[in-house]
Amino acid sequence: MLEQIAVSDTGSSARLAARILCRRLRHPYVRNVAAVARLMAGARDERVAAMAEEALALAWGSDQEVTNHVWDALTATPGPALRFLLAPAPDCPHEPRVRLVTAPPDGRRVLAAALKSADPELRGAMADLLRVTDHPVLLGDFEGALNSWPMPRRPGDVELETRAVLDLALTNTHLCQPAPVGRRRVGLAVVAILKGRFDLFDSYDPASLVAQLVRLDHRALPAPATEGYRRWLRALGPGPGREQLCELVIDGYFEALTAVADSGQEPDSPYLLPAFLFCTEQWERYDALDPDGTLLENYIIKECDDVGMYLWTVAERNGRQLPAPRGLAADPGF
């Protein structure tokens, strides 16, 4: 009832109804935010619309939930939304200096609008903003989208939406920088690969980066990205990255297995070497190093529940018997 009066009427009754609705923004309920957003977009009385816009501006950034509600409500009316979201904010510490970037919504909302909004003006404006922004939340939305790269439906198939995310990401220079906070930012590593910036990999934690790149083997990446990370894995020098690669061999990861097969890499750790030789089926070297299986047994005892099934798969394929300490079955089907 209040909203109907505020939207349809003019004069003091509309302003009073609007004032009550705006006051309710102190409570971050979806219906309150949506009602005020509709006032800003559709009130007959310009003073009511201005009152609603001022209330939304005060609410914006006061709380992440409120900001998300304001975004969700405004994007249903793209014209007023753009005026509000792109209002100048000269004190904003991030680019571009507009209200949206002072406290952006989370949950990949802006990225989704840039890719899928039914309104072409909103879609284009959000894409333009994402091409230049350096805000960590908005850059993190790229990372989240690229890290959830889909499995291909068939060989060579690339999910169009995710490819669109990557195409947009490649236009933002802030995404091709040394590793951001956190070590598992492999979506951004893919951007670095496609821009030929392998030098940036020196800023990543090598073991975490190797672990994540190896797990990309089932993703529908563009061919240059796949070729790039495979070359990099095959050129690893001694250190934690190569040790991680060899641990992933023992876990049976295809990319790790093919990388060491092509490059001849092996672990420096005497502890890993017996299991590594076993899993790469280098039987002469394994038998010479561990003739009675004691070293491999010690490895299985220490790793216990972390021992993957690939050791048993290799044993079964080659008619070999694995030690089964502490109740672990030697039967690969256990």
Secondary structure as GFF3:
##gff-version 3
##sequence-region A 1 334
A	DSSP	alpha_helix	2	8	.	.	.	ID=ss1
A	DSSP	alpha_helix	12	23	.	.	.	ID=ss2
A	DSSP	three_ten_helix	24	26	.	.	.	ID=ss3
A	DSSP	alpha_helix	30	42	.	.	.	ID=ss4
A	DSSP	alpha_helix	46	59	.	.	.	ID=ss5
A	DSSP	alpha_helix	64	74	.	.	.	ID=ss6
A	DSSP	alpha_helix	78	85	.	.	.	ID=ss7
A	DSSP	alpha_helix	99	102	.	.	.	ID=ss8
A	DSSP	alpha_helix	109	116	.	.	.	ID=ss9
A	DSSP	alpha_helix	120	132	.	.	.	ID=ss10
A	DSSP	alpha_helix	136	147	.	.	.	ID=ss11
A	DSSP	alpha_helix	160	169	.	.	.	ID=ss12
A	DSSP	three_ten_helix	173	175	.	.	.	ID=ss13
A	DSSP	alpha_helix	186	194	.	.	.	ID=ss14
A	DSSP	three_ten_helix	198	203	.	.	.	ID=ss15
A	DSSP	alpha_helix	206	214	.	.	.	ID=ss16
A	DSSP	three_ten_helix	215	218	.	.	.	ID=ss17
A	DSSP	alpha_helix	223	234	.	.	.	ID=ss18
A	DSSP	alpha_helix	240	250	.	.	.	ID=ss19
A	DSSP	alpha_helix	254	263	.	.	.	ID=ss20
A	DSSP	alpha_helix	273	279	.	.	.	ID=ss21
A	DSSP	alpha_helix	283	289	.	.	.	ID=ss22
A	DSSP	alpha_helix	294	303	.	.	.	ID=ss23
A	DSSP	three_ten_helix	304	306	.	.	.	ID=ss24
A	DSSP	alpha_helix	310	318	.	.	.	ID=ss25
A	DSSP	three_ten_helix	325	327	.	.	.	ID=ss26
###
